[in-house]
């Protein structure tokens, strides 16, 4: 499944936000599955009884609120079928009796179902439209047809359905019977769902939800009833459940044997080092002084706005508006790429080499800072070395330091420079767009991008461009594990635990400021290194959070530069992307001293204090709001027109 596609209306769509998929390969047992299901479906979804209570207490003030609760309720009801099974209406005589991979659900009649259905129908008619009465009516028609034909309780559904032999052991068990089945019953195909378009992002998301839910019951729902399996006739149709794929079959086997849970070792208390680690004064510590010869970047080629996020809100998301996302994060848009991580890293490297005037024979080392590469062998750095035509380097390797990637990479580049006295190619690159799934905090924050720097040797007698370097790592376990990928608890997608991230960022930023206050101005003019800083370009983590933390540390907002509002958080690439944009936007017009702090996953952090000359920056992408189409090679096939049958049935 593509992480994102552009539909025929040129709107961005995240398929995984509408078609629930669980990575059952990382689920150990039924308890683990129960926790995942509860998180994805039950936490946000109201029961039918709760919807009735909300109707009776006049809780709903608009149609959208009611429609959203109905949809969430129906996703909860279908939580196992949506994620584990394929439903196949089958004539009873044709249902295998002794296979272990064909199942029938045992169901309990829905208590007060008619009362709840009538209350919802009455409430919808009485409520005012929220945005678009016609669109809301279309959505209600689809959702309510599914809701009103419910026959069974949802709270008693089990993840593992009984086999046919098991359900027949008690003939009074109830299951679905369809009084007639039309295999041509109209459903929405994938292109219908992707191409759905409404003028309001919230309604567009809800319309897609409704289409997915409709497809879960591809038969005339008024003809469905619950009957005892002992009363089924040969020509009756039942709804047989089949595992969606081999991962479900393997999970069912694991669950049948109880699964396995790895023991959790006790968490030790974090202890302070025996003495602090001082920042490295590059001018005095290293005889070979680094010089920044070039900086080039590649932004993501597709803009994903906050409205795009809302029109793609997933079935397990809390309702948020585009403005609320902006207020919470400072982000109005983030950039995604249709290319691979390796491709944008290579392009940034080529641009940096061209701007510096360097060729493959000049490069002594290639360092790649990334936390989102799926490549292990060969490393991205060695792969890029080969693609650039470099016969041999002193070292080519990847560095996993997440959002502190640039200061970590600069530190290693400066050390290697002492040995080889040849330019080091430092690349910071991330691609988050295909590692987020439907995890809302991650989707709000992260973007894609690449930056490359050529760090060479300063001419004899010239000062170093990189003046101070500092790196840190570790802390309390809760902070070390505050950002995880892959995270088995969230379908192996990247996950952010906000309070812990804020705690580690605050801890490190305060420590950095204290160190800068204690260090001297390299030029001997200001009272401290901190006072000599012309511009602070922080890791673009979360603008709202970073400004709060900076204010607490005594830094005013006007000393900080942000581009996160248009680019999002690109982790290791965020600082060099921001430096490029500061030059492009005219914020940096002459050589300035920049303080660049980074902090993030693994409780890593670091900073660089450096001189940035705008002349070394290769300006790219002069129009940050440009949204080009995905290139033809990586784009999915053009969608077909929506089904005439579906439009006839549902308007």
N, C-alpha and C positions, 0 to 999 in steps of 0.2 A: 504494500500500500504506500503510495507517495505521501511524504510528510506534508506537502501542500501542492495544490494545483490551482491554475487560473482557469475559471470556467468560461463559457462562451459570452458571459457578460463582463469579462475582465475583472472578476472578483476573486479574491483568494479564498480557497476552501481547504479546511483540514479534514480529510475523510475520517481519520481516527476519532474525531470528536463526535461523530454521529453513529459510527458502527463500532460498538464496544468489542474490544479484543483483549483477552487476558493472555499473558505469556505464562501458560501453565507449567512450562518446563522449570520455572523457579518456585513453584508452589509445592511445598513438601507434603501437606496432609490437609484433611478437612478443616482443622482449626485455622490453619494458615489461609485457606480459601475463604473461610467465613470472615476473617478479618478484612481481606481484600474486598469481598462483596459488600460488607457493611460500610467500608469507607467509600466505595464507588457509588453505591446505590441506596443504601438505607439511611445514611447520615442526612442526606438532603431531601429524601422523598417522604411525603406524608402518606399515611395509610388512608384507606377509604373512610374509616371512622373519623380520622382527624380532618379530612376534607369536609365531611358532614358537619362536624363541630364548628369549623371555620365558617361554613355557610350559615349555620343557625345563629352564630354570634356576630354576623355581619362583618367578618374579618376582611373579606375581599372588597377592595375599593375600585378595582378595574378588571376588565376581562382578562388582561394579560396575566395578572396574578393567578387567577383561577386556571387559565389554560396551562400555565407553567406547572402548577401543582398536579393537574391531571396527567400531564406528560411525565413528570417525575414519578408519579405513582405507577404509571404503566411500565416505565423502564424498570422500576423495582420489581414489579410482578414478573417481568420477563427476564430477570437478572441472570438466571441459569440458562434459559433457552437462548438468549442473545449471545452469551459468551461461550457456551459449551456444546450446544446441540443444534442440529438441523431438524426441523419439523417436516415430516413427510406424511400427508394424508394417504392412508393405505387401506385397501379393502381387507376386512378382518380375515378372510380365508387365506390372504396372501402374506399375512404377517408371520414371520418365522417364530416358532414356539420355543426353540431351545438355543438360540444364539445368545452369546453374552455381550453383544454390542448393539442390540436393539432393545429399546426401553419404552415403557408406557408410564405416564405420570399417574400417581394416586392423588386424587383431588378431593377437597372438602367444599361443600356448597358455601357460597358467599352469603354470610349472614347480613340481613337487612339490605341486600343488594338493590332491590327495587326502590327502597327509600333513599338510598344514597344517589342512585342514578337520577331520580326525580328531583332531588335537591339541587344537583349540579345543573340540570337542564333549566330549572326555574331560576337559579342564581345567574346563570349566563345571560338569560333573556333580560334580567332586571339590571344588570351592570352596564355602565356606560362604556363605549369603546375607549381603548387606551390611545391608539394612534390611527389605525386604519380599520374602519368597521368592516369593509368588504374582505380584507385580508384575514382579519380575526374570525370572520364567519367561515371562510374557507378552511382555516386551520381547525376550528371547532368541529366542523362537519366530519373531518377525518378522525380527530382525536375522540370525539364523543361516540362515534360508531364503534370504536374499539372499546371504550370505557363502558358503554351501556350494555354490551354483550358479555361482560365478564360473568363467569359462572362460579368461580372458586375463590377461596381465601388465598392470600399471598403469603401470610406469615408462616404457614405450615409447609411451604414448598421445600423440598429437599434438593441438594445439589446432585446427589447420585440417585437417579431414577431406578425403579425396579425393572429387572428384565421381564420379558413376557411370562416366563415360567414363574417368576416370583410373584407377579401381580395375580396370576391365575390361582395361586395357592390359597387365596381368600377370594372366592367368587363375588363377595359383596363389595369389594373395592370399587370405587368410582373412578372413571376415566372419561375422556372426551368421546362422544359419538357425533359424527356429522351426518345429518339426514340429507344426504346428497352432496356431491363434491364435483365442482367444475374445474378441471385442470387449467382452463383458460381464464380463471378469475383474474381481473386486472390488478397488477401490482406496479410499483414504481421501480424502474431499473436504476442502476447506479448513476447514469447520466442525468436522469430526472432529479435525483437528490442533489447532485453536484451543481446542476444548472438552476436550481431553485433561486428565485430572485424576489425580494420584497423591498419596498422602499425604506423600511425600518429594520436596522440590523437585528434587534431582538426578535422581531417577528420572522425574519428570514431563518434564524437559528431554530425557532420553534416549529416552523413549517417543515424543516428537514427532520426534526425529531418525529413529527407526526407521520411523515412518509415512512421512516424506518419502522415505527410501531405498527403502521398499517401492514407492512410486509411481513410482520411476524404472524399474522393470522390470514393467510391467503385463501380464504374460503368465505362463503356466505355465513357470517357469524350468527345471523338469526336462526340458522339451522343447526347450531351446535348445542349440545346438552350433555349433562353428566348422567351416565348410566352405570349400573353394575356390570363388571366384565363378564359375569356369568350369564348376562342377558344378551350379549352381543350375538348378532346373526352373521352368517357368512358374508352377506352383501352389505353389511354396515361398514362405514368408513370410521377408522380410528386415527388418532394423530400419533404416529410412531416417532420416537426421538432417536436420532443417530448421532454419534460423536462427530463434531465438526472436522476433526483431523486427528492425526496420529498423536499429537501432544495431549489431546483430551483422553484418548484411549490409554496412553501411558499414565496419565494422572489417575484415571479410574482404577488402574491396576495398583498404583502406589497407595491410593486411598484405601483400597480393599485390604491391603496388608498393614495398614496403620501409618504408613509413611515414616519419615525419619526427621528428627530435629537435632541439629548440631548443638552441643552444649555451649552455653555462653559463659565465658570466663569472667570473673569479677572485674569491675572497673577500678583501676588504681587511681589514687589521688594524684593530681599533677603537682610536681615539685619544681621550685625555681632552680635555675642553673647556679653553680657555685659562685659564678661571677658573671656580670653582663658581657654581652658580645658587642664590642664597640663598632661603630660605623667605620668603614674603610675610607681613609683619605687617599684617593687615587693618586694625587699629585706627589705625595711623600712616600706612599707604600710601594708603588710600582715604578721601575725605571723606564719601562716602555709605556708611553702615555697614549691612551686611546683618543681617536678623533672620529667623530661621526661624519662620514663622507656622503651618505645618502639615506633618505627615508622615503619609501614608496608604499602605497596601500592599495588594497582592492576592497571596496565596499560590496556588500550583498547587492545582487542585481534586481531584487524585487522588494518593494516597500510593503510592510505589513503594518497597517494603522491600528489604532485602538478600536475603531469601528469594525475592522476585519476580525479582531478578536471577539467582539460581541456577536457578530453575525455567525461566528463559529463556536459560540459558547457550548460547552459539552454538557451532556446529561448529568454530570456530577458537579457542575460549577455552581457556586453561589451567584445570585444575580448581581452584576456590576454594570455600571455605565462606562462609556469611553472616558468621560470626565473623571470618574472615580479612579480609573486606572492611572490617568495622568497625575491626579493629586497624590496617589499612593506611591508612585514610582518616579514621577517626573518625566515619564516616557510618553510621547505621542505616537511614535512609530519606531519600528525596528527593521533592520535590513536582513533579508534572507537571500541565500544564493541557490540557484538551480544547478550550479557546478559542484564538483566534489571538493572536499577540504584540500586534497593534494593539488587540485587544479588552481585554486585561488592562491595557495601558498607559492606555487611555482610562478604564477603571473606576477605576484608582488616581488618575488626574488628577481625576476628578469627586469622589472621596471627599476628596482633599486640599483642593480648592476649597471644598467644603461645610464642612469643618472650620475653614477659615480665614475663612469668611464672605465670600470674594471671588467676584466674578462675571466673565464674559467681558470686560467693558469695563475691568476693573482690570488685566488681565495685559499686561505690556509685552513679554514674550518667552516662547517655549516652547522648551526644550532637551530633547532625548531622547538619552540615553546607551544605546547598545546595540551589540552585536557580532554579534547573531543575526538581525537583520531581513533579510528577503529583498526588502524594498521599497526601490526607488531613487527612483521618481518617482510621486507626490510623496513627499517624505521623511515619515517617521513623524511628525515634529514639525509639519510643515505640515498633514498629514492630521488630526492631533489638534486643531490650531488650528481647522480647519473644523468638526470634529465638536463642538467646545465652543461653536460659535457666535461665535467671535472674528472681528470684521470685519477687524481689522488689528493686527499686532504690529510692533515694531521689528525683531525677528528671530525666525525659527523655523527650527531646523536640527538635524540629527542629529550626534552625536559618537561616533566609533568609538574608544574607549579601553579596551575590554574590561574587565578586572577593576579598573582604575583609573578607571572611568567616573564614580563619584561625586565624587572630588576634582577630576577634570578638569571635570566639569559645574559644580561649585561655583565653581571658579575663573572659568569663563566667565560664570556667572550674576552673580558679584560685579562683574566688569568691566562687564557690560551694565547692571547696576544704577546705575553711575555716570552712564551716558548717559541712561537713561530715567526713573530715580527712580520706577519702578513695579514691582510684584511680578513676579518671574520664576518661571515654572512649570518645575521641573526634574524630569524623569522618567527613572528607570533601569529598564530592562525587558529581560528575556532569555527566550527559549524555545529550550532545547537539545534537548528530548525528540524533536523531529523532525529533528535534524541529527546524530544519533549513530550510527545504523545498528547494526552489530554490533561496534563498536570498544569493547573491554572497559574500558580505563582511563577513557575518556570516560563510558561508561555508569555506571561506579561513582560518578563524582564529580558530574556536572552535574545541575541541576534547572531549573525554571522559576519565574518570579516577576516582580512589578513593584512599584515604589515611586515615589511622587510627593511632591515637596516644594514648598511655596510659600515663596519667599525674598523677603521684602519689605524695606522701609526701616525701620530702627530709629528710634523717636521721638527727637527732638532731645534731646541730652544723655545718651542711653542707650548703653551699650556694645554692640559688635557681638556677635552670637551666634557668628559665625564669626571665629576669632581668628588662626589661621595657615593658610596654604595653600601647598602645594608640589606640583609635578608634575615628572616626568622621563620620558625615553623613550630607547630605543636601547641599544646594547651590542654584544657579539660577535654575529655573524650567527646562530650556533647558538642563542643565547637569543632573538633577535628572532623566529626561526622555530620556537620551542619549542612553540607551540600554533598549529595551522593549521586554517582552514576557509574555503573548501572545500579539501580536500587530495586531489589527483588520485591520490596513492599509496594512499589509503584510500577509494576509491569516492566521493570528494568529501565524506566525512563529517568531522566535527571530530576532530582527533587531538592527543593530548598526549604530549610527549616528556619524561617525568618528571625525569630528571637535570638537563636544561637548565632546566626550570621551577624546580627547587629551587635551582639556581645563581643564577638571576636574582632569585628571592625573597630569598635570603640576602644577596645583594649590596645590594639596595635596602633591606631591613629594617635592616641594619647601618648604612647611610648615614643612614637616617631617625633612628635612635636617637642617633647621634652629633650630628646637627643639633639634636634636642630637648634633648640634654644641654648644648649650647652656647647655647641660647636662654634668655632670662630668663622667669621666671614673670610673666605679665601683671599679676597682682595684687601682685607684689613680696613674697610671703610665703615661697615655697619656694625652694630653692637653684637650681632650673632649671625650664624648662618641663616636662621629663619628670617631675620630682618633683611637679609640681602636677596631673598627670593623675589623675583619679578612676577612669576605666575605659578600657580599651583594647578597641575593637571592630574587629578586623582583618577584612580581606576573608576570607570563609569559603572558602578555597581547598582545604585539606586539613588537618584538625585536627591529625593526628599530625605532619605536616611543619611547620606553623606553630608548634606548641608547641616542637618541637626547635629551630627557628630563633630563636624568642623567648628560649629558655633560653641559647642561644649568645650572644645579644645582651644578656644580663643581665636579662631580664624574667622574673618568676615567673608560673607558669600562673594563679595566683589573681587576677592583674590583668587577665586576658583574658576576654571574653565570647564564647561560641560558641552558635550555633543550628544549625550545620551537621549535627549528628547527626540532626535531624528535617527539614531543609530542603534539604540538599545545597548545592552551589556554584552560585549564581545570578549569577556574574560581576558586572557593574556594579550589579545590584540587591542583592547580598549584604549590603553594609554597612547600607543603610537598612532592609532586611528584619530584620537582626539588631538594630538599634536599636529598631525597633518591638517585636520579640519580647522584648527586655530590659525594656521598659516593661510589656508585657503580662504578663510572668512575675514582675514585682515586683522585678527586679534594679535598675532605675532608678525610684526613688520620689520624687526631688526633683531640682532642676536640678544637673547634674554636668558636669564638663569631660571630654570624650571625645576620645581620640586614635584616628583612623580611618585606618589605612594600607591601601592597595590596590596590587596588583602582578599583572601577567599578560601576556597575549598581545601580541606586538610589543615585548616588553621595555619595557612602559610601567609607570609606578608613580606614586604620589602619596599625599599624606595631607592630612587636614583636622584641625585642632584646633578644637573647637567646644563651645559650651554647649548641652546638650540638656535642655529642660524637658519633663517627661512630659506636661504639659498640652497641648502642641502635637501630640501623637501621637493619631491617630484609631485606636482599638483595633478590630481586625477579627479574625475567625476565632479565637474564644476557645478552641477545642478543636483543637490542632494535630494530634492523632491521628485526627481525623475523616476518613473516606474516602468521600466522596459518589460516587454513580454519575456516569458521564459523561452530560452532558445529552443529551436526545433528538435535538436537531438535529445534534450533531456525532458522535453514536455511530453505529457501523455497524449494519446491520440485525440483528435478533435471529437467532442461528444456528438452523438446523434441527436436528432430532434426527439422531444419527449413523446411518450406513447400516446397515440390518439385515444386508445381505449381508456387510459388513466384519466385524461382530460375530460372524456365523455362522462366517466363515472363520478369524478370529483370536481369538475369545473375548474 
